[in-house]
Amino acid sequence: CSILCEWIKEAKRPSFLLGAGISAPVLATFRGKAGLWTKKAHENPLAEKKASAAQPTKAHRALTALERAGRVNWVATQNYDDLSVRSGFPASKLSELHGNIFTETCSILRNNGLAFIFQQACL
């Protein structure tokens, strides 16, 4: 832990890449032991949990605290669950590489909005 703290302190533009592990305590992963895409998914107690009901983990909150302290330049996440934003991390410093299941983006206007806005603007 002390080595990681030193790296973050010394970094000029600290950036983080997040994967399923950061959300795994509150949401089932797709792969791995009893993952949603495995034959043992029925054994996973998180298999039925909805992303909308999940709360950010301690790790999500720690990244938010680091950002507020000026120690995070950018976060790229492979997660679709919106937990980074719900933890208070600024969307302006976040790349959601696989999208976000709670946001739709119009490919013509390149902005986010609700489904009815998407349908009116893009159809």
NUDREN-335004 format. One line per field, with one value per atom (N, C-alpha, C): atom name; x, y, z. Coordinates in steps of 0.05 Angstrom, whole numbers, plus 5000, padded with zeros to 4 digits. Layout:
<atoms>
voza = CA, ...
x = X, ...
y = Y, ...
z = Z, ...
</atoms>
This chain:
<atoms>
voza = N, CA, C, N, CA, C, N, CA, C, N, CA, C, N, CA, C, N, CA, C, N, CA, C, N, CA, C, N, CA, C, N, CA, C, N, CA, C, N, CA, C, N, CA, C, N, CA, C, N, CA, C, N, CA, C, N, CA, C, N, CA, C, N, CA, C, N, CA, C, N, CA, C, N, CA, C, N, CA, C, N, CA, C, N, CA, C, N, CA, C, N, CA, C, N, CA, C, N, CA, C, N, CA, C, N, CA, C, N, CA, C, N, CA, C, N, CA, C, N, CA, C, N, CA, C, N, CA, C, N, CA, C, N, CA, C, N, CA, C, N, CA, C, N, CA, C, N, CA, C, N, CA, C, N, CA, C, N, CA, C, N, CA, C, N, CA, C, N, CA, C, N, CA, C, N, CA, C, N, CA, C, N, CA, C, N, CA, C, N, CA, C, N, CA, C, N, CA, C, N, CA, C, N, CA, C, N, CA, C, N, CA, C, N, CA, C, N, CA, C, N, CA, C, N, CA, C, N, CA, C, N, CA, C, N, CA, C, N, CA, C, N, CA, C, N, CA, C, N, CA, C, N, CA, C, N, CA, C, N, CA, C, N, CA, C, N, CA, C, N, CA, C, N, CA, C, N, CA, C, N, CA, C, N, CA, C, N, CA, C, N, CA, C, N, CA, C, N, CA, C, N, CA, C, N, CA, C, N, CA, C, N, CA, C, N, CA, C, N, CA, C, N, CA, C, N, CA, C, N, CA, C, N, CA, C, N, CA, C, N, CA, C, N, CA, C, N, CA, C, N, CA, C, N, CA, C, N, CA, C, N, CA, C, N, CA, C, N, CA, C, N, CA, C, N, CA, C, N, CA, C, N, CA, C, N, CA, C, N, CA, C, N, CA, C, N, CA, C, N, CA, C, N, CA, C, N, CA, C, N, CA, C, N, CA, C, N, CA, C, N, CA, C, N, CA, C, N, CA, C
x = 5016, 5000, 5017, 5039, 5056, 5070, 5076, 5088, 5068, 5044, 5022, 5018, 5017, 5014, 5036, 5061, 5084, 5081, 5073, 5069, 5049, 5027, 5005, 5015, 5030, 5040, 5060, 5076, 5097, 5087, 5064, 5054, 5046, 5053, 5045, 5016, 5006, 4979, 4968, 4962, 4954, 4927, 4928, 4904, 4900, 4875, 4868, 4850, 4854, 4837, 4822, 4796, 4779, 4768, 4765, 4753, 4731, 4722, 4700, 4706, 4731, 4739, 4729, 4728, 4720, 4691, 4674, 4646, 4638, 4657, 4651, 4639, 4646, 4633, 4603, 4593, 4564, 4549, 4563, 4550, 4564, 4550, 4562, 4578, 4601, 4617, 4607, 4616, 4608, 4624, 4650, 4667, 4676, 4693, 4703, 4685, 4691, 4676, 4647, 4629, 4600, 4592, 4608, 4601, 4575, 4564, 4538, 4539, 4563, 4566, 4576, 4574, 4583, 4560, 4565, 4544, 4537, 4553, 4548, 4537, 4527, 4516, 4494, 4478, 4456, 4466, 4492, 4504, 4513, 4513, 4523, 4501, 4505, 4484, 4479, 4497, 4493, 4481, 4476, 4467, 4441, 4423, 4397, 4397, 4419, 4419, 4420, 4404, 4403, 4424, 4436, 4456, 4445, 4419, 4407, 4405, 4406, 4403, 4431, 4452, 4479, 4489, 4505, 4517, 4547, 4559, 4588, 4603, 4626, 4642, 4661, 4676, 4696, 4717, 4723, 4744, 4734, 4708, 4697, 4699, 4692, 4692, 4721, 4740, 4768, 4779, 4771, 4780, 4767, 4742, 4729, 4744, 4751, 4766, 4793, 4807, 4833, 4830, 4808, 4803, 4798, 4783, 4777, 4802, 4821, 4847, 4866, 4857, 4875, 4895, 4889, 4908, 4900, 4878, 4869, 4865, 4879, 4876, 4853, 4851, 4832, 4826, 4802, 4794, 4781, 4790, 4776, 4765, 4739, 4727, 4715, 4718, 4706, 4678, 4670, 4644, 4622, 4599, 4575, 4556, 4563, 4544, 4539, 4553, 4549, 4558, 4571, 4579, 4601, 4617, 4638, 4624, 4605, 4591, 4574, 4561, 4544, 4560, 4586, 4604, 4611, 4604, 4611, 4635, 4646, 4668, 4658, 4673, 4662, 4663, 4640, 4637, 4657, 4665, 4683, 4711, 4717, 4744, 4742, 4720, 4714, 4708, 4721, 4715, 4702, 4677, 4663, 4666, 4686, 4695, 4673, 4657, 4636, 4608, 4608, 4582, 4572, 4547, 4534, 4505, 4495, 4468, 4447, 4454, 4434, 4435, 4451, 4454, 4453, 4439, 4438, 4452, 4467, 4480, 4470, 4463, 4454, 4478, 4480, 4503, 4504, 4482, 4482, 4490, 4477, 4482, 4505, 4514, 4536, 4532, 4507, 4503, 4485, 4485, 4470, 4441, 4423, 4396, 4379, 4354, 4335, 4325, 4312, 4303, 4285, 4267, 4248, 4263, 4284, 4300, 4315, 4326, 4340, 4322, 4297, 4279, 4271, 4266, 4257, 4280, 4304, 4327, 4339, 4337, 4352, 4335, 4309, 4293, 4281
y = 4976, 5000, 5025, 5025, 5049, 5054, 5034, 5038, 5050, 5041, 5052, 5082, 5088, 5116, 5133, 5124, 5139, 5143, 5122, 5125, 5146, 5146, 5166, 5194, 5197, 5223, 5234, 5216, 5224, 5227, 5215, 5215, 5243, 5250, 5277, 5277, 5256, 5254, 5226, 5220, 5193, 5185, 5163, 5153, 5124, 5115, 5089, 5075, 5049, 5032, 5013, 5015, 4998, 4975, 4952, 4929, 4918, 4894, 4883, 4880, 4877, 4873, 4895, 4920, 4941, 4940, 4928, 4926, 4898, 4879, 4851, 4847, 4864, 4860, 4865, 4880, 4886, 4877, 4869, 4859, 4834, 4815, 4791, 4799, 4785, 4789, 4770, 4774, 4757, 4731, 4733, 4710, 4703, 4683, 4676, 4656, 4650, 4630, 4638, 4623, 4628, 4654, 4662, 4686, 4682, 4705, 4704, 4688, 4686, 4671, 4643, 4633, 4606, 4588, 4562, 4543, 4544, 4557, 4558, 4585, 4601, 4627, 4625, 4603, 4600, 4598, 4593, 4591, 4618, 4638, 4664, 4680, 4688, 4703, 4730, 4741, 4767, 4766, 4741, 4738, 4752, 4755, 4768, 4797, 4807, 4835, 4854, 4874, 4893, 4915, 4924, 4945, 4971, 4975, 5000, 4999, 4975, 4973, 4972, 4969, 4967, 4994, 4994, 5018, 5017, 5040, 5041, 5028, 5015, 5001, 5021, 5011, 5028, 5037, 5020, 5027, 5050, 5049, 5071, 5097, 5096, 5120, 5130, 5111, 5119, 5134, 5125, 5139, 5167, 5169, 5196, 5214, 5203, 5219, 5227, 5209, 5216, 5238, 5237, 5257, 5284, 5285, 5310, 5321, 5304, 5313, 5321, 5320, 5328, 5307, 5281, 5259, 5241, 5248, 5231, 5249, 5243, 5258, 5247, 5220, 5207, 5179, 5170, 5142, 5132, 5109, 5094, 5069, 5064, 5040, 5023, 4997, 4977, 4969, 4980, 4973, 4990, 4978, 4990, 5000, 4996, 4998, 5025, 5046, 5073, 5078, 5058, 5061, 5082, 5087, 5108, 5135, 5140, 5166, 5168, 5146, 5147, 5150, 5144, 5148, 5178, 5194, 5222, 5229, 5209, 5215, 5232, 5253, 5271, 5257, 5258, 5247, 5260, 5284, 5298, 5287, 5269, 5257, 5226, 5217, 5189, 5180, 5159, 5146, 5119, 5116, 5090, 5075, 5057, 5044, 5026, 5014, 4997, 5009, 5035, 5050, 5048, 5056, 5058, 5050, 5030, 5020, 5040, 5061, 5081, 5106, 5106, 5129, 5120, 5135, 5130, 5154, 5148, 5169, 5169, 5192, 5195, 5196, 5178, 5177, 5201, 5215, 5238, 5263, 5268, 5292, 5289, 5264, 5259, 5269, 5269, 5277, 5256, 5258, 5238, 5248, 5230, 5238, 5214, 5219, 5199, 5186, 5163, 5149, 5166, 5182, 5197, 5219, 5231, 5251, 5237, 5214, 5199, 5193, 5184, 5177, 5201, 5224, 5248, 5259, 5259, 5272, 5255, 5229, 5212, 5196, 5198, 5182, 5199
z = 5000, 5000, 5000, 5015, 5017, 4990, 4975, 4949, 4930, 4930, 4913, 4920, 4946, 4954, 4944, 4944, 4934, 4904, 4890, 4860, 4854, 4869, 4863, 4870, 4892, 4899, 4878, 4867, 4848, 4820, 4813, 4786, 4777, 4753, 4742, 4734, 4722, 4713, 4718, 4744, 4750, 4737, 4723, 4709, 4717, 4717, 4727, 4706, 4702, 4686, 4704, 4703, 4720, 4705, 4718, 4707, 4726, 4720, 4735, 4765, 4772, 4800, 4819, 4809, 4827, 4835, 4817, 4823, 4832, 4832, 4839, 4867, 4887, 4913, 4913, 4893, 4894, 4869, 4848, 4823, 4813, 4803, 4791, 4767, 4763, 4739, 4718, 4693, 4671, 4670, 4676, 4675, 4703, 4706, 4732, 4746, 4770, 4785, 4788, 4779, 4780, 4766, 4745, 4730, 4714, 4706, 4692, 4666, 4654, 4629, 4633, 4658, 4663, 4670, 4670, 4677, 4707, 4723, 4751, 4760, 4742, 4748, 4769, 4769, 4788, 4817, 4820, 4847, 4858, 4841, 4849, 4863, 4888, 4902, 4891, 4874, 4862, 4834, 4825, 4797, 4791, 4810, 4805, 4813, 4823, 4832, 4808, 4808, 4786, 4790, 4768, 4770, 4782, 4777, 4788, 4818, 4830, 4859, 4873, 4857, 4869, 4878, 4899, 4910, 4904, 4900, 4896, 4919, 4912, 4931, 4945, 4965, 4978, 4958, 4939, 4919, 4901, 4894, 4878, 4894, 4919, 4937, 4941, 4943, 4947, 4922, 4898, 4874, 4873, 4882, 4883, 4903, 4926, 4946, 4935, 4921, 4909, 4888, 4872, 4852, 4865, 4886, 4900, 4913, 4920, 4931, 4909, 4884, 4862, 4853, 4860, 4855, 4832, 4818, 4795, 4771, 4749, 4725, 4708, 4706, 4689, 4698, 4693, 4698, 4673, 4664, 4642, 4654, 4650, 4662, 4640, 4643, 4625, 4635, 4658, 4670, 4659, 4657, 4646, 4667, 4693, 4715, 4727, 4719, 4728, 4757, 4769, 4797, 4801, 4782, 4784, 4787, 4769, 4770, 4796, 4803, 4827, 4853, 4851, 4875, 4878, 4857, 4858, 4841, 4827, 4809, 4785, 4778, 4757, 4729, 4716, 4689, 4670, 4675, 4657, 4657, 4677, 4678, 4675, 4663, 4661, 4632, 4624, 4598, 4604, 4595, 4599, 4573, 4572, 4547, 4535, 4551, 4542, 4545, 4549, 4552, 4580, 4583, 4609, 4604, 4618, 4613, 4620, 4633, 4641, 4623, 4603, 4585, 4556, 4540, 4511, 4498, 4477, 4462, 4433, 4424, 4396, 4378, 4359, 4341, 4322, 4319, 4302, 4318, 4340, 4356, 4375, 4381, 4399, 4427, 4436, 4464, 4478, 4504, 4520, 4525, 4529, 4535, 4542, 4547, 4553, 4527, 4529, 4505, 4488, 4499, 4482, 4467, 4479, 4465, 4442, 4448, 4427, 4403, 4409, 4387, 4371, 4384, 4370, 4353, 4363, 4349, 4327, 4330, 4312, 4293, 4295, 4276, 4254
</atoms>
